[in-house]
Amino acid sequence: MEEVRILTINPGSTSTKFGVFSGTDPLYIKTIRHSTQELEAFDKITDQFQFRKDLILKQLLDADILLEQIRAVVGRGGLLKPIESGVYEVNETMLHDLRNSPLGEHASNLGGLIAHDIAQSLPDARAFIANPVVVDELDDIARLSGHPLLPRVSIFHALNQKAVARQHAKSIMRKYEEMNLIVVHLGGGITVGAHKKGRVVDVNQGLDGDGPFSPERTGTLPVAALARLCYSGKYTLKEVLKMIKGEGGLVAYLGTNSAYEVQQKVEAGDQEAELVYKAMAYQVAKEIGAMATVMHLQVDGILITGGIAHDKYFVNQIIERVHRIAPVHVYPGEDELKALAMNGLRVLSGEAEPKLYS
């Protein structure tokens, strides 16, 4: 197969990451940081579209990247309607939902919008998104929470979890679709997914829902106590939501969202930091155990990934509790740009068919 150039775009809340790949080999990677002052000029996140797109194109021009060689532009998927995992070609329905997201605003919504606009300007390029956070493959039984007004929903690190699972399967010469895996993403949010024969049949809602607490999210809370707090008159809805997502977890206990800083405190002998850090690992291990029961304890491997996976101390706290379930494999970090390129290549090479968003 001739060399295939792929442009990948991952907009974050305060940064825009993008890269040009030859297949899955990086040729150019760039991260642009955005100051609070820059972004305050825009009323809505989607208003940042032209600003961010122009920055990307300028950097590519300055780096002498030949845009006409690009065959796919793959953007990070945003808060769309729940969809199956896979690669989706950007269409008008998707563009509408990215601009008017049913789940609210998020910087990742810009990924598909910018990808489509750039691809439209190129002679032979197509625009895609891949495995957005709203990937939903839950078994029906996993949707019941305990009350019909509050169903469990699937929002998780689908892009990285799926990429690592496929990478692991390939490394042992097996097919992802033939394996049972538990994949743990350790980042600002923490998600633990039960990957059963290629489908994530259960996963904790890592954005603002359930599961382990994380550097800045509370995860599962005692619900009656939370209800009483909400009606105490001390806090507004906005303040409570901020406690749950943004000022929960390590931030609430220790005043920082940096797992590295907490690990340094632990090494310095800070007993409170040690207890909190161990509790976070303890909750991750409990969630792994729960996902093992989802698959009747028939688990081929436990994969640990994400930024905090670099911390051997934290990871070992998990491994010592779960290693009897299945072999544990650690894939530190998250290379979302490469994961997007990998998904784009799967379509261009004919390995996968792009799905229709409707």
C-alpha positions in Angstrom: 0.0 0.0 0.0 1.3 3.5 -0.9 2.2 5.9 1.9 -1.0 7.3 3.4 -0.9 10.7 5.1 -3.4 11.3 7.9 -4.1 14.5 9.8 -5.4 14.0 13.3 -7.0 16.7 15.5 -7.7 16.5 19.3 -9.1 19.8 20.8 -9.0 20.0 24.5 -10.4 22.6 26.9 -7.1 24.6 27.0 -5.1 23.1 24.1 -5.3 21.9 20.6 -3.2 18.9 19.7 -2.8 17.7 16.2 -0.4 15.6 14.1 0.4 14.3 10.6 1.1 10.6 10.3 2.4 8.4 7.6 0.1 5.5 8.4 0.5 5.4 12.1 4.1 6.8 12.1 4.2 10.4 13.4 5.7 12.9 11.0 4.7 16.0 12.9 3.1 16.5 16.3 2.1 19.8 17.8 0.3 21.1 20.9 -0.9 24.7 21.0 -1.8 26.0 24.5 -4.6 28.5 24.8 -4.6 31.1 27.5 -7.8 31.9 29.5 -7.7 35.4 28.1 -7.7 34.0 24.5 -10.7 31.8 25.1 -12.7 34.3 27.1 -13.3 36.2 23.9 -15.7 33.4 22.8 -19.2 33.0 24.2 -19.5 29.4 23.2 -16.9 26.6 22.6 -18.2 26.2 19.0 -17.4 29.9 18.5 -13.7 28.9 18.8 -14.0 26.9 15.5 -12.3 29.5 13.1 -9.7 30.5 15.7 -8.5 27.0 16.3 -8.7 25.9 12.6 -6.6 28.9 11.5 -3.9 28.1 14.2 -3.7 24.5 12.9 -3.4 25.5 9.3 -0.8 28.1 10.1 1.4 25.7 12.0 1.1 23.1 9.2 2.1 25.7 6.6 5.1 26.9 8.8 6.2 23.2 9.1 6.1 22.8 5.2 3.4 20.1 5.5 2.0 19.3 2.0 -1.7 19.3 2.7 -2.6 17.9 -0.7 -1.0 14.6 0.4 -3.5 14.1 3.2 -6.1 11.4 2.6 -8.0 11.5 5.9 -8.6 14.1 8.6 -9.6 12.4 11.8 -11.0 14.5 14.6 -11.7 13.6 18.2 -15.4 12.8 18.5 -17.5 15.0 20.7 -20.7 14.7 22.9 -22.9 13.2 20.2 -25.8 10.9 20.6 -24.9 7.4 22.0 -23.3 5.3 19.2 -21.5 2.0 18.7 -17.7 2.0 18.6 -16.0 2.5 15.3 -15.0 5.1 12.7 -17.7 7.5 11.5 -17.5 9.6 8.4 -18.5 13.2 9.2 -21.9 14.0 7.6 -24.4 16.8 7.9 -26.4 15.1 10.8 -23.2 14.8 12.8 -22.1 18.4 12.1 -25.5 19.6 13.3 -25.2 17.6 16.6 -21.6 18.7 17.1 -22.8 22.3 16.9 -25.9 21.7 19.0 -24.7 18.8 21.2 -27.5 16.9 23.0 -25.2 16.5 26.0 -23.8 20.0 26.2 -20.7 21.8 25.1 -17.2 20.3 25.1 -14.0 21.2 23.3 -13.9 17.8 21.6 -17.0 18.8 19.7 -14.7 21.0 17.6 -12.7 17.9 16.4 -15.2 16.7 13.8 -16.1 20.3 12.8 -12.5 21.3 12.0 -11.7 17.9 10.4 -14.7 18.3 8.0 -13.8 21.8 7.1 -10.2 21.0 6.4 -11.0 17.9 4.4 -13.5 19.8 2.3 -10.6 22.2 1.2 -8.3 19.3 0.1 -8.4 17.5 -3.3 -8.7 13.9 -2.1 -9.4 13.8 1.7 -12.2 12.5 3.8 -13.2 13.5 7.3 -13.9 11.1 10.2 -14.2 10.8 13.9 -13.4 7.7 15.9 -14.6 6.2 19.2 -15.9 9.3 20.9 -16.6 9.4 24.7 -20.3 8.6 24.0 -19.6 5.1 22.6 -22.5 3.0 24.0 -22.3 -0.8 23.8 -23.8 -1.6 27.2 -25.8 -4.8 27.8 -29.4 -3.9 28.7 -28.9 -5.4 32.1 -26.1 -2.9 32.8 -28.4 0.1 32.1 -30.5 -0.4 35.2 -29.3 1.7 38.1 -32.0 1.2 40.8 -34.5 3.8 39.6 -36.0 4.2 36.1 -35.6 8.0 36.2 -31.8 7.6 36.6 -30.5 5.0 34.1 -26.8 4.2 33.8 -25.2 5.7 30.7 -22.0 5.1 28.9 -19.5 7.9 28.8 -15.8 6.8 29.0 -12.4 7.0 27.5 -13.5 4.9 24.5 -10.7 6.1 22.1 -7.8 5.1 24.3 -9.4 2.0 25.8 -10.3 0.6 22.4 -6.8 1.5 20.9 -5.0 -0.2 23.8 -7.2 -3.2 23.7 -6.5 -3.7 19.9 -2.8 -3.0 20.4 -2.6 -5.6 23.2 -4.5 -8.2 21.1 -2.2 -7.7 18.1 0.9 -8.0 20.3 -0.1 -11.5 21.3 -1.4 -12.4 17.8 -5.0 -12.6 18.8 -8.1 -10.7 17.7 -9.7 -8.1 19.9 -13.1 -9.4 19.0 -12.3 -12.8 20.4 -11.0 -11.7 23.8 -12.4 -10.7 27.2 -10.5 -7.8 28.6 -10.8 -5.3 31.4 -9.3 -2.0 30.4 -8.5 0.7 33.0 -7.9 4.3 32.0 -6.2 6.3 34.7 -6.4 10.1 34.0 -8.2 13.2 35.3 -11.2 10.8 35.1 -10.9 7.1 35.7 -12.9 4.5 33.7 -12.9 0.7 33.9 -14.5 -1.1 31.0 -15.5 -4.7 30.5 -14.6 -5.5 26.9 -16.4 -8.7 25.9 -15.6 -10.0 22.5 -15.0 -6.5 21.1 -17.9 -4.7 22.9 -17.7 -2.6 26.1 -20.7 -4.3 27.7 -20.3 -2.4 31.0 -18.2 0.6 32.1 -18.5 3.2 34.9 -19.6 6.7 33.7 -16.3 8.5 34.2 -17.4 12.1 33.3 -19.6 12.9 36.3 -21.2 9.6 37.3 -20.0 6.5 39.1 -17.0 4.4 39.8 -13.7 5.2 41.5 -12.8 8.7 42.6 -10.1 10.3 40.5 -7.8 13.3 40.5 -10.7 15.7 40.1 -13.9 13.7 40.2 -15.8 12.1 43.1 -17.0 9.0 41.4 -19.8 7.1 43.3 -21.1 8.9 46.4 -23.4 8.0 49.2 -26.7 9.0 47.5 -28.8 9.9 50.5 -26.0 12.0 52.0 -25.6 13.7 48.6 -29.4 14.4 48.4 -29.3 16.0 51.9 -26.3 18.1 50.9 -28.1 19.3 47.8 -31.1 20.5 49.9 -29.1 21.9 52.7 -29.4 25.4 51.3 -25.6 25.8 51.5 -24.8 25.1 47.9 -26.2 25.9 44.5 -26.6 23.3 41.7 -23.6 24.7 40.0 -21.5 24.4 43.1 -22.6 20.8 43.7 -21.8 19.8 40.1 -18.4 21.4 40.5 -17.8 19.3 43.6 -18.6 16.2 41.6 -16.6 17.1 38.5 -13.6 19.4 38.8 -13.2 19.8 42.6 -13.8 16.2 43.7 -11.3 13.3 44.3 -7.7 14.3 45.0 -8.7 18.0 44.6 -11.2 17.7 47.5 -9.0 15.7 49.8 -5.5 17.2 49.0 -6.0 20.4 47.0 -4.4 19.2 43.8 -5.4 17.3 40.7 -1.8 16.2 40.1 -1.2 12.5 40.9 2.5 13.2 40.5 2.3 15.8 43.3 0.5 13.4 45.5 3.0 10.6 44.8 5.8 13.0 45.8 3.9 13.7 49.1 3.6 10.0 49.7 7.4 9.5 49.2 8.0 12.4 51.7 6.1 10.6 54.3 2.7 12.4 54.2 0.4 9.9 55.8 -2.8 11.7 54.7 -1.7 11.7 51.1 -0.8 8.1 51.4 -4.2 7.1 52.7 -6.0 9.1 50.0 -3.8 7.8 47.2 -4.2 4.2 48.3 -7.9 4.7 48.6 -8.1 5.8 45.0 -6.1 2.6 43.9 -8.4 0.5 46.2 -11.5 1.8 44.5 -10.0 1.1 41.0 -9.2 -2.4 42.1 -12.8 -2.8 43.4 -14.2 -1.7 40.0 -11.9 -4.2 38.2 -13.3 -6.9 40.4 -16.9 -5.8 39.5 -16.1 -5.9 35.8 -14.6 -9.4 36.2 -18.0 -10.6 37.5 -19.7 -9.1 34.5 -17.7 -11.6 32.3 -18.2 -14.5 34.8 -14.5 -14.3 35.8 -13.5 -15.4 32.3 -11.0 -12.6 31.7 -8.0 -12.9 29.3 -6.2 -9.8 30.6 -6.4 -6.6 32.6 -4.9 -3.6 30.8 -3.9 -0.5 32.7 -3.4 2.7 30.7 -3.5 6.5 31.0 -1.2 9.1 32.5 -1.2 7.8 36.0 -0.2 4.4 34.7 3.4 5.8 34.7 3.3 5.7 38.5 4.5 2.3 39.5 3.6 2.8 43.1 0.0 3.5 42.3 -0.2 0.7 39.7 1.3 -1.8 42.0 -1.4 -1.0 44.6 -3.9 -2.1 42.0 -2.0 -5.2 40.8 -1.6 -6.7 44.2 -5.4 -6.8 44.6 -6.4 -8.1 41.1 -3.5 -10.1 39.7 -5.3 -13.4 40.5 -8.2 -12.5 38.2 -6.1 -12.4 35.1 -2.6 -11.3 33.8 -2.1 -7.6 34.2 -0.4 -5.5 31.4 0.5 -1.9 31.8 0.5 0.5 28.8 1.4 3.9 30.3 0.2 7.2 28.8 -2.4 7.9 26.2 -1.5 8.6 22.6 -4.9 9.8 21.3 -3.4 11.3 18.1 -1.9 8.0 17.1 -5.2 6.2 18.1 -7.1 8.5 15.7 -4.5 7.9 13.0 -4.8 4.1 13.6 -8.6 4.3 13.1 -8.3 6.4 10.0 -5.8 3.9 8.5 -8.2 1.0 9.2 -10.7 2.7 6.9 -8.3 3.8 4.2 -6.7 0.3 4.1 -10.1 -1.4 3.8 -9.8 -3.1 7.2 -12.9 -1.3 8.5 -15.9 0.3 6.9 -16.9 3.7 8.1 -20.2 3.8 10.0 -23.2 6.1 9.3 -24.1 8.6 12.0 -27.9 9.2 12.0 
